[in-house]
Amino acid sequence: MDIRVFKTFIEVAENKHFGRAAETLYITPAAVSARIKQLEEFYATQLIIREKNNLRLTPSGEALLSHAHLMISQMEQSKVALSIANQQKISFNIAATPNVWDAFFSNRIHDAIELFDNVSLSTEISVREAIQRKLDDRSLDVGLLMDPIKDNEFTNELIGHFDLSLIGSHANYDRDVEDYILVDWGITFQKEHALHHKVIPSFKTSTAMIALEVILSKGGFAYLPTELITDHLTSQELFEIEAPVQIKRPIFMVYRNNNATNELITQFKNLLLRIQ
């Protein structure tokens, strides 16, 4: 049913005159009459009683009037809602594991914000399992991980590396140290670490910044991103230890195949590759 038919019905009810309703709507009285007839045929009932010099609504017409106002109001609200939606920015959601954030993405977040100036950008720090779950339900566009997701539904692209250094609050390190901090640097690192280090950690964390704070305040040893501790090495607050574990860690950009934001994903990938 054309919404204009309900507008016409409201004008007739308020003006109690076909001619005045026609003037208000800038249509002919015949068009007004035709629209009212269309409504009456649709509802199979008389809506208006037409008497000489007197026009009034039937009980059915009275019942329809409030619904007609409601339908007009809802239609106008829907137009406003669609207009707002059309003006909203496209959203792009990125997540990184805590250590990828500390070692890699935190230094690049300003470049991402600048790149996506006209996009509603969202970033978060989350564990690998949560990132995979959000990628799977499409509430996340891109995940930054140290280990790829082995699933045919996902694309894994190697977009960079970062270096780790075994550092300590003093230069002497051996397998019997009691203040070793084990930082979670991904599945591959865990396997390599188990082969080369038999030390029992006194503390475990998934976040490099927490490990660094503990070492600076209480002492200890840990594998930390080289970029993160360069100034501390220069000032000799910390000391670099010869490391038996592979010190270069990969960064994978992971996203679902057939993603609706493929163009933004490509722009983001190019940004990360450019600012290595």
TORKOL-4160 file (C-alpha; in steps of 0.2 Angstrom, whole numbers, padded with zeros to 4 digits, m for minus):
276
<pt num="1" X="0000" Y="0000" Z="0000"/>
<pt num="2" X="0007" Y="0017" Z="m0005"/>
<pt num="3" X="0011" Y="0028" Z="0010"/>
<pt num="4" X="0003" Y="0043" Z="0001"/>
<pt num="5" X="m0014" Y="0035" Z="0003"/>
<pt num="6" X="m0013" Y="0035" Z="0022"/>
<pt num="7" X="m0006" Y="0053" Z="0021"/>
<pt num="8" X="m0022" Y="0058" Z="0011"/>
<pt num="9" X="m0033" Y="0049" Z="0024"/>
<pt num="10" X="m0026" Y="0059" Z="0038"/>
<pt num="11" X="m0028" Y="0075" Z="0029"/>
<pt num="12" X="m0046" Y="0071" Z="0025"/>
<pt num="13" X="m0049" Y="0066" Z="0043"/>
<pt num="14" X="m0041" Y="0082" Z="0050"/>
<pt num="15" X="m0049" Y="0094" Z="0037"/>
<pt num="16" X="m0066" Y="0085" Z="0036"/>
<pt num="17" X="m0066" Y="0091" Z="0018"/>
<pt num="18" X="m0060" Y="0083" Z="0002"/>
<pt num="19" X="m0057" Y="0100" Z="m0007"/>
<pt num="20" X="m0046" Y="0107" Z="0008"/>
<pt num="21" X="m0037" Y="0090" Z="0009"/>
<pt num="22" X="m0033" Y="0091" Z="m0010"/>
<pt num="23" X="m0026" Y="0109" Z="m0008"/>
<pt num="24" X="m0015" Y="0104" Z="0006"/>
<pt num="25" X="m0008" Y="0089" Z="m0004"/>
<pt num="26" X="m0007" Y="0099" Z="m0020"/>
<pt num="27" X="m0018" Y="0086" Z="m0029"/>
<pt num="28" X="m0035" Y="0086" Z="m0036"/>
<pt num="29" X="m0051" Y="0082" Z="m0026"/>
<pt num="30" X="m0054" Y="0067" Z="m0038"/>
<pt num="31" X="m0037" Y="0060" Z="m0033"/>
<pt num="32" X="m0041" Y="0062" Z="m0015"/>
<pt num="33" X="m0058" Y="0052" Z="m0018"/>
<pt num="34" X="m0048" Y="0039" Z="m0027"/>
<pt num="35" X="m0036" Y="0036" Z="m0013"/>
<pt num="36" X="m0049" Y="0035" Z="0000"/>
<pt num="37" X="m0059" Y="0022" Z="m0011"/>
<pt num="38" X="m0042" Y="0012" Z="m0013"/>
<pt num="39" X="m0041" Y="0012" Z="0006"/>
<pt num="40" X="m0059" Y="0007" Z="0009"/>
<pt num="41" X="m0057" Y="m0007" Z="m0004"/>
<pt num="42" X="m0041" Y="m0013" Z="0004"/>
<pt num="43" X="m0049" Y="m0014" Z="0021"/>
<pt num="44" X="m0066" Y="m0019" Z="0014"/>
<pt num="45" X="m0075" Y="m0007" Z="0025"/>
<pt num="46" X="m0082" Y="0011" Z="0024"/>
<pt num="47" X="m0070" Y="0023" Z="0033"/>
<pt num="48" X="m0078" Y="0040" Z="0029"/>
<pt num="49" X="m0097" Y="0045" Z="0030"/>
<pt num="50" X="m0100" Y="0058" Z="0016"/>
<pt num="51" X="m0115" Y="0069" Z="0020"/>
<pt num="52" X="m0119" Y="0086" Z="0013"/>
<pt num="53" X="m0109" Y="0099" Z="0022"/>
<pt num="54" X="m0103" Y="0086" Z="0034"/>
<pt num="55" X="m0089" Y="0073" Z="0033"/>
<pt num="56" X="m0085" Y="0061" Z="0048"/>
<pt num="57" X="m0076" Y="0045" Z="0051"/>
<pt num="58" X="m0084" Y="0029" Z="0054"/>
<pt num="59" X="m0079" Y="0018" Z="0069"/>
<pt num="60" X="m0067" Y="0009" Z="0057"/>
<pt num="61" X="m0060" Y="0026" Z="0051"/>
<pt num="62" X="m0057" Y="0031" Z="0069"/>
<pt num="63" X="m0048" Y="0015" Z="0072"/>
<pt num="64" X="m0037" Y="0017" Z="0057"/>
<pt num="65" X="m0033" Y="0035" Z="0060"/>
<pt num="66" X="m0020" Y="0031" Z="0074"/>
<pt num="67" X="m0012" Y="0017" Z="0064"/>
<pt num="68" X="m0011" Y="0029" Z="0049"/>
<pt num="69" X="m0001" Y="0041" Z="0060"/>
<pt num="70" X="0010" Y="0027" Z="0066"/>
<pt num="71" X="0014" Y="0021" Z="0049"/>
<pt num="72" X="0018" Y="0038" Z="0043"/>
<pt num="73" X="0029" Y="0041" Z="0058"/>
<pt num="74" X="0038" Y="0024" Z="0056"/>
<pt num="75" X="0041" Y="0028" Z="0038"/>
<pt num="76" X="0049" Y="0044" Z="0042"/>
<pt num="77" X="0060" Y="0036" Z="0055"/>
<pt num="78" X="0066" Y="0023" Z="0043"/>
<pt num="79" X="0071" Y="0037" Z="0031"/>
<pt num="80" X="0081" Y="0045" Z="0045"/>
<pt num="81" X="0089" Y="0029" Z="0050"/>
<pt num="82" X="0094" Y="0024" Z="0032"/>
<pt num="83" X="0101" Y="0042" Z="0030"/>
<pt num="84" X="0112" Y="0040" Z="0045"/>
<pt num="85" X="0118" Y="0023" Z="0040"/>
<pt num="86" X="0123" Y="0029" Z="0023"/>
<pt num="87" X="0134" Y="0043" Z="0032"/>
<pt num="88" X="0142" Y="0031" Z="0043"/>
<pt num="89" X="0160" Y="0026" Z="0040"/>
<pt num="90" X="0165" Y="0008" Z="0035"/>
<pt num="91" X="0172" Y="m0002" Z="0050"/>
<pt num="92" X="0188" Y="m0011" Z="0050"/>
<pt num="93" X="0193" Y="m0021" Z="0065"/>
<pt num="94" X="0211" Y="m0027" Z="0069"/>
<pt num="95" X="0216" Y="m0038" Z="0083"/>
<pt num="96" X="0234" Y="m0043" Z="0089"/>
<pt num="97" X="0240" Y="m0055" Z="0102"/>
<pt num="98" X="0248" Y="m0046" Z="0117"/>
<pt num="99" X="0266" Y="m0049" Z="0111"/>
<pt num="100" X="0263" Y="m0045" Z="0093"/>
<pt num="101" X="0256" Y="m0028" Z="0099"/>
<pt num="102" X="0271" Y="m0025" Z="0110"/>
<pt num="103" X="0284" Y="m0030" Z="0098"/>
<pt num="104" X="0277" Y="m0025" Z="0082"/>
<pt num="105" X="0260" Y="m0016" Z="0080"/>
<pt num="106" X="0261" Y="m0003" Z="0094"/>
<pt num="107" X="0274" Y="0006" Z="0084"/>
<pt num="108" X="0263" Y="0006" Z="0069"/>
<pt num="109" X="0246" Y="0010" Z="0076"/>
<pt num="110" X="0248" Y="0029" Z="0071"/>
<pt num="111" X="0252" Y="0025" Z="0053"/>
<pt num="112" X="0236" Y="0013" Z="0053"/>
<pt num="113" X="0225" Y="0027" Z="0060"/>
<pt num="114" X="0232" Y="0039" Z="0047"/>
<pt num="115" X="0229" Y="0027" Z="0033"/>
<pt num="116" X="0211" Y="0023" Z="0038"/>
<pt num="117" X="0206" Y="0041" Z="0041"/>
<pt num="118" X="0190" Y="0039" Z="0033"/>
<pt num="119" X="0186" Y="0022" Z="0041"/>
<pt num="120" X="0179" Y="0018" Z="0058"/>
<pt num="121" X="0195" Y="0009" Z="0064"/>
<pt num="122" X="0194" Y="m0003" Z="0079"/>
<pt num="123" X="0209" Y="m0012" Z="0087"/>
<pt num="124" X="0211" Y="m0024" Z="0101"/>
<pt num="125" X="0223" Y="m0035" Z="0110"/>
<pt num="126" X="0217" Y="m0053" Z="0112"/>
<pt num="127" X="0223" Y="m0071" Z="0114"/>
<pt num="128" X="0225" Y="m0081" Z="0099"/>
<pt num="129" X="0210" Y="m0092" Z="0102"/>
<pt num="130" X="0198" Y="m0077" Z="0104"/>
<pt num="131" X="0205" Y="m0069" Z="0088"/>
<pt num="132" X="0202" Y="m0085" Z="0078"/>
<pt num="133" X="0184" Y="m0086" Z="0085"/>
<pt num="134" X="0181" Y="m0068" Z="0080"/>
<pt num="135" X="0188" Y="m0070" Z="0063"/>
<pt num="136" X="0177" Y="m0085" Z="0061"/>
<pt num="137" X="0161" Y="m0076" Z="0065"/>
<pt num="138" X="0167" Y="m0061" Z="0055"/>
<pt num="139" X="0166" Y="m0049" Z="0070"/>
<pt num="140" X="0185" Y="m0046" Z="0066"/>
<pt num="141" X="0193" Y="m0042" Z="0049"/>
<pt num="142" X="0212" Y="m0045" Z="0052"/>
<pt num="143" X="0222" Y="m0054" Z="0066"/>
<pt num="144" X="0240" Y="m0052" Z="0069"/>
<pt num="145" X="0248" Y="m0068" Z="0075"/>
<pt num="146" X="0265" Y="m0076" Z="0077"/>
<pt num="147" X="0259" Y="m0093" Z="0071"/>
<pt num="148" X="0247" Y="m0096" Z="0056"/>
<pt num="149" X="0230" Y="m0103" Z="0058"/>
<pt num="150" X="0230" Y="m0119" Z="0049"/>
<pt num="151" X="0212" Y="m0119" Z="0041"/>
<pt num="152" X="0207" Y="m0118" Z="0023"/>
<pt num="153" X="0195" Y="m0105" Z="0027"/>
<pt num="154" X="0209" Y="m0093" Z="0032"/>
<pt num="155" X="0223" Y="m0084" Z="0022"/>
<pt num="156" X="0239" Y="m0082" Z="0031"/>
<pt num="157" X="0252" Y="m0069" Z="0025"/>
<pt num="158" X="0269" Y="m0066" Z="0031"/>
<pt num="159" X="0271" Y="m0048" Z="0033"/>
<pt num="160" X="0286" Y="m0045" Z="0044"/>
<pt num="161" X="0297" Y="m0051" Z="0058"/>
<pt num="162" X="0304" Y="m0045" Z="0074"/>
<pt num="163" X="0319" Y="m0049" Z="0084"/>
<pt num="164" X="0320" Y="m0056" Z="0102"/>
<pt num="165" X="0335" Y="m0054" Z="0113"/>
<pt num="166" X="0338" Y="m0064" Z="0129"/>
<pt num="167" X="0341" Y="m0051" Z="0142"/>
<pt num="168" X="0344" Y="m0050" Z="0161"/>
<pt num="169" X="0346" Y="m0038" Z="0175"/>
<pt num="170" X="0364" Y="m0044" Z="0176"/>
<pt num="171" X="0376" Y="m0052" Z="0164"/>
<pt num="172" X="0378" Y="m0069" Z="0172"/>
<pt num="173" X="0366" Y="m0082" Z="0166"/>
<pt num="174" X="0366" Y="m0100" Z="0168"/>
<pt num="175" X="0353" Y="m0115" Z="0168"/>
<pt num="176" X="0351" Y="m0114" Z="0187"/>
<pt num="177" X="0344" Y="m0096" Z="0188"/>
<pt num="178" X="0329" Y="m0094" Z="0199"/>
<pt num="179" X="0322" Y="m0078" Z="0192"/>
<pt num="180" X="0319" Y="m0083" Z="0174"/>
<pt num="181" X="0303" Y="m0076" Z="0166"/>
<pt num="182" X="0295" Y="m0086" Z="0152"/>
<pt num="183" X="0286" Y="m0075" Z="0140"/>
<pt num="184" X="0274" Y="m0083" Z="0127"/>
<pt num="185" X="0281" Y="m0080" Z="0110"/>
<pt num="186" X="0270" Y="m0093" Z="0101"/>
<pt num="187" X="0269" Y="m0111" Z="0098"/>
<pt num="188" X="0285" Y="m0113" Z="0088"/>
<pt num="189" X="0295" Y="m0103" Z="0101"/>
<pt num="190" X="0288" Y="m0114" Z="0114"/>
<pt num="191" X="0295" Y="m0129" Z="0105"/>
<pt num="192" X="0312" Y="m0122" Z="0103"/>
<pt num="193" X="0313" Y="m0115" Z="0120"/>
<pt num="194" X="0309" Y="m0133" Z="0128"/>
<pt num="195" X="0324" Y="m0140" Z="0118"/>
<pt num="196" X="0337" Y="m0127" Z="0123"/>
<pt num="197" X="0331" Y="m0121" Z="0140"/>
<pt num="198" X="0329" Y="m0133" Z="0155"/>
<pt num="199" X="0327" Y="m0119" Z="0167"/>
<pt num="200" X="0311" Y="m0118" Z="0178"/>
<pt num="201" X="0303" Y="m0101" Z="0176"/>
<pt num="202" X="0298" Y="m0091" Z="0192"/>
<pt num="203" X="0285" Y="m0081" Z="0182"/>
<pt num="204" X="0275" Y="m0083" Z="0166"/>
<pt num="205" X="0266" Y="m0070" Z="0156"/>
<pt num="206" X="0259" Y="m0067" Z="0139"/>
<pt num="207" X="0264" Y="m0049" Z="0138"/>
<pt num="208" X="0282" Y="m0043" Z="0135"/>
<pt num="209" X="0278" Y="m0026" Z="0144"/>
<pt num="210" X="0274" Y="m0035" Z="0160"/>
<pt num="211" X="0290" Y="m0046" Z="0159"/>
<pt num="212" X="0300" Y="m0030" Z="0157"/>
<pt num="213" X="0292" Y="m0021" Z="0172"/>
<pt num="214" X="0296" Y="m0036" Z="0183"/>
<pt num="215" X="0314" Y="m0037" Z="0177"/>
<pt num="216" X="0317" Y="m0018" Z="0180"/>
<pt num="217" X="0309" Y="m0018" Z="0197"/>
<pt num="218" X="0314" Y="m0035" Z="0204"/>
<pt num="219" X="0327" Y="m0042" Z="0192"/>
<pt num="220" X="0327" Y="m0058" Z="0181"/>
<pt num="221" X="0329" Y="m0064" Z="0163"/>
<pt num="222" X="0318" Y="m0066" Z="0148"/>
<pt num="223" X="0316" Y="m0065" Z="0130"/>
<pt num="224" X="0310" Y="m0048" Z="0125"/>
<pt num="225" X="0309" Y="m0038" Z="0108"/>
<pt num="226" X="0325" Y="m0030" Z="0104"/>
<pt num="227" X="0316" Y="m0014" Z="0099"/>
<pt num="228" X="0308" Y="m0013" Z="0117"/>
<pt num="229" X="0324" Y="m0015" Z="0127"/>
<pt num="230" X="0337" Y="m0005" Z="0116"/>
<pt num="231" X="0338" Y="0010" Z="0127"/>
<pt num="232" X="0339" Y="m0001" Z="0143"/>
<pt num="233" X="0354" Y="m0010" Z="0135"/>
<pt num="234" X="0362" Y="0006" Z="0131"/>
<pt num="235" X="0360" Y="0013" Z="0149"/>
<pt num="236" X="0366" Y="m0004" Z="0156"/>
<pt num="237" X="0350" Y="m0006" Z="0166"/>
<pt num="238" X="0349" Y="m0023" Z="0156"/>
<pt num="239" X="0362" Y="m0034" Z="0148"/>
<pt num="240" X="0360" Y="m0045" Z="0133"/>
<pt num="241" X="0364" Y="m0064" Z="0135"/>
<pt num="242" X="0369" Y="m0075" Z="0121"/>
<pt num="243" X="0354" Y="m0084" Z="0116"/>
<pt num="244" X="0352" Y="m0102" Z="0110"/>
<pt num="245" X="0334" Y="m0100" Z="0103"/>
<pt num="246" X="0330" Y="m0093" Z="0086"/>
<pt num="247" X="0328" Y="m0074" Z="0089"/>
<pt num="248" X="0318" Y="m0069" Z="0074"/>
<pt num="249" X="0300" Y="m0071" Z="0075"/>
<pt num="250" X="0287" Y="m0070" Z="0061"/>
<pt num="251" X="0271" Y="m0060" Z="0060"/>
<pt num="252" X="0257" Y="m0067" Z="0050"/>
<pt num="253" X="0242" Y="m0056" Z="0045"/>
<pt num="254" X="0227" Y="m0068" Z="0045"/>
<pt num="255" X="0210" Y="m0065" Z="0038"/>
<pt num="256" X="0195" Y="m0075" Z="0031"/>
<pt num="257" X="0194" Y="m0079" Z="0013"/>
<pt num="258" X="0181" Y="m0069" Z="0003"/>
<pt num="259" X="0181" Y="m0056" Z="0016"/>
<pt num="260" X="0170" Y="m0041" Z="0012"/>
<pt num="261" X="0184" Y="m0029" Z="0017"/>
<pt num="262" X="0197" Y="m0036" Z="0005"/>
<pt num="263" X="0202" Y="m0019" Z="m0002"/>
<pt num="264" X="0205" Y="m0012" Z="0016"/>
<pt num="265" X="0215" Y="m0028" Z="0020"/>
<pt num="266" X="0226" Y="m0025" Z="0005"/>
<pt num="267" X="0229" Y="m0007" Z="0010"/>
<pt num="268" X="0233" Y="m0013" Z="0028"/>
<pt num="269" X="0245" Y="m0026" Z="0021"/>
<pt num="270" X="0254" Y="m0014" Z="0010"/>
<pt num="271" X="0256" Y="m0002" Z="0025"/>
<pt num="272" X="0264" Y="m0015" Z="0036"/>
<pt num="273" X="0276" Y="m0021" Z="0022"/>
<pt num="274" X="0281" Y="m0003" Z="0018"/>
<pt num="275" X="0286" Y="0002" Z="0036"/>
<pt num="276" X="0297" Y="m0013" Z="0040"/>
